[in-house]
């Protein structure tokens, strides 16, 4: 996911309540900082260590998952998307 702004797979994972562990590139650091739903870094050894920690500590993984899911439902849900498009069309059309 190094070269895409925010991969659909990340949005889908967050929506179903999976904590995200990934490279600190493009939009992912901002999304993780806002959601509290995972961990980002550019150091492979730290990503591996965090992944192992989350596998061992279900409570920590569930805490990150709650943040990821709540954020994804707020930001990526079809209702928000449709409302944003509706607002744009109303502004453009002057209604």
C-alpha positions as CSV (number, residue, x, y, z in Angstrom):
1,X,0.0,0.0,0.0
2,X,3.0,2.2,-0.3
3,X,1.9,4.2,-3.4
4,X,-1.9,4.5,-3.1
5,X,-3.5,7.3,-1.2
6,X,-5.7,4.9,0.9
7,X,-6.3,1.4,-0.2
8,X,-9.9,0.0,-0.2
9,X,-8.6,-3.0,1.7
10,X,-7.7,-0.8,4.6
11,X,-11.2,0.8,4.6
12,X,-12.8,-2.7,4.5
13,X,-10.6,-4.0,7.3
14,X,-11.4,-1.1,9.5
15,X,-15.1,-1.4,8.7
16,X,-15.2,-5.0,9.9
17,X,-13.2,-4.1,13.0
18,X,-9.7,-5.2,12.3
19,X,-6.8,-3.2,13.7
20,X,-4.5,-2.0,11.0
21,X,-0.7,-2.4,11.0
22,X,0.9,-0.8,8.0
23,X,3.6,1.4,6.5
24,X,3.5,5.0,7.5
25,X,3.0,6.3,4.0
26,X,0.4,8.3,2.1
27,X,-2.9,8.8,4.0
28,X,-2.5,5.9,6.4
29,X,-0.7,7.8,9.2
30,X,-3.4,10.4,9.3
31,X,-6.2,7.8,9.3
32,X,-4.6,5.8,12.0
33,X,-3.9,8.9,14.1
34,X,-7.5,10.1,13.8
35,X,-9.1,6.7,14.4
36,X,-6.7,5.2,17.0
37,X,-7.3,2.0,15.0
38,X,-3.9,0.7,14.5
39,X,-0.2,1.3,14.2
40,X,2.0,2.6,11.4
41,X,5.7,2.7,11.0
42,X,8.3,2.5,8.3
43,X,10.6,0.2,10.3
44,X,9.8,-3.5,9.4
45,X,11.1,-4.8,12.8
46,X,8.7,-2.5,14.7
47,X,5.7,-3.6,12.5
48,X,6.5,-7.2,13.1
49,X,6.9,-6.6,16.9
50,X,3.5,-4.8,17.1
51,X,1.8,-7.5,15.0
52,X,3.1,-10.2,17.4
53,X,2.1,-8.1,20.4
54,X,-1.5,-7.8,19.0
55,X,-1.6,-11.5,18.4
56,X,-0.7,-12.2,22.0
57,X,-2.8,-9.4,23.6
58,X,-6.4,-9.8,22.4
59,X,-7.5,-6.9,24.6
60,X,-5.1,-4.5,22.9
61,X,-6.2,-5.7,19.5
62,X,-9.9,-5.3,20.4
63,X,-9.2,-1.8,21.6
64,X,-7.6,-0.8,18.3
65,X,-10.4,-2.6,16.4
66,X,-13.1,-0.6,18.2
67,X,-11.4,2.6,17.1
68,X,-10.9,1.4,13.6
69,X,-14.5,0.3,13.2
70,X,-16.0,3.4,14.7
71,X,-13.9,5.6,12.5
72,X,-14.7,3.6,9.4
73,X,-18.4,3.6,10.0
74,X,-18.3,7.4,10.4
75,X,-16.0,8.2,7.5
76,X,-16.4,5.4,4.9
77,X,-20.1,4.5,5.2
78,X,-22.4,5.0,2.2
79,X,-24.6,7.4,4.1
80,X,-21.7,9.8,4.5
81,X,-20.6,9.4,1.0
82,X,-24.2,10.0,-0.4
83,X,-24.7,13.0,1.9
84,X,-21.5,14.6,0.7
85,X,-22.4,14.1,-3.0
86,X,-25.9,15.4,-2.3
87,X,-24.4,18.6,-0.7
88,X,-22.1,19.1,-3.7
89,X,-24.9,18.7,-6.2
90,X,-27.1,21.1,-4.2
91,X,-24.3,23.7,-4.1
92,X,-23.6,23.4,-7.9
93,X,-27.3,23.5,-8.8
94,X,-28.1,26.3,-6.4
95,X,-30.9,24.4,-4.6
